[in-house]
Amino acid sequence: MNTKLTLTIERSIIEKAKRYARKRERSLSDLIENYLKALTNESEINEETLTPTVKSLRGSFKLPENFDYKKELTHRLSEKYL
């Protein structure tokens, strides 16, 4: 069952997201729904679902203490898509 959701997002971001969705012939709602599905499924990943290759790569490098993953991800995705 679908439910309506109200979000508050900067107008310029909404316009860019709409253009992105239009180029891919998808609705903005569909993109957001799939993004939220991916986010919630990510937390459900456990050792059993990882392939042997991925398991072998875990812990193979260390990030600096002050590394901001979300900031870096936002920056890289903005460069790629906007």
C-alpha positions in Angstrom: 0.0 0.0 0.0 1.4 3.4 -1.0 1.3 6.3 1.5 1.9 9.9 0.8 5.0 11.5 2.4 5.8 15.2 2.7 9.5 16.2 2.5 11.1 19.6 2.9 14.0 19.9 0.4 15.7 22.9 -1.3 13.9 23.9 -4.5 17.1 23.7 -6.5 17.7 20.1 -5.4 14.2 19.1 -6.3 14.5 20.6 -9.8 17.9 18.8 -10.3 16.4 15.5 -9.0 13.4 15.9 -11.3 15.6 16.4 -14.3 17.7 13.4 -13.3 14.5 11.3 -13.0 13.1 12.5 -16.3 16.4 11.6 -18.1 16.0 8.1 -16.8 12.3 7.9 -17.6 11.4 7.4 -13.9 9.4 9.3 -11.4 11.0 11.1 -8.5 8.9 9.1 -6.1 10.2 5.9 -7.6 13.8 7.1 -7.3 13.3 8.1 -3.7 11.5 4.9 -2.8 14.3 2.8 -4.3 16.9 4.8 -2.5 15.1 4.3 0.8 14.8 0.6 0.1 18.6 0.4 -0.6 19.3 2.3 2.7 17.1 0.0 4.8 18.4 -3.2 3.1 22.0 -2.1 3.7 21.6 -2.3 7.4 20.3 -5.9 7.0 23.5 -7.2 5.4 25.2 -9.8 7.5 28.2 -12.1 7.1 26.1 -14.8 5.4 25.1 -12.5 2.5 28.7 -11.5 1.6 30.6 -13.2 -1.1 34.0 -14.7 -0.3 35.7 -11.9 -2.2 34.0 -9.2 -0.3 34.7 -11.0 3.0 38.4 -11.1 2.1 38.4 -7.3 1.4 36.8 -6.3 4.7 39.3 -4.5 6.9 41.9 -4.2 4.2 42.4 -0.5 4.7 42.0 2.0 7.5 40.4 5.4 7.2 41.7 8.5 9.1 39.9 9.1 12.4 38.3 12.3 11.2 37.0 10.9 7.9 33.4 12.0 7.2 31.9 9.2 5.0 28.6 11.0 4.4 30.3 14.2 3.4 32.7 12.5 1.0 29.8 10.4 -0.5 27.7 13.5 -1.0 30.6 15.3 -2.6 31.4 12.5 -5.0 27.8 11.8 -6.0 27.3 15.6 -6.6 30.3 15.6 -8.9 29.0 12.6 -10.7 25.3 13.4 -11.1 24.8 17.2 -10.8 
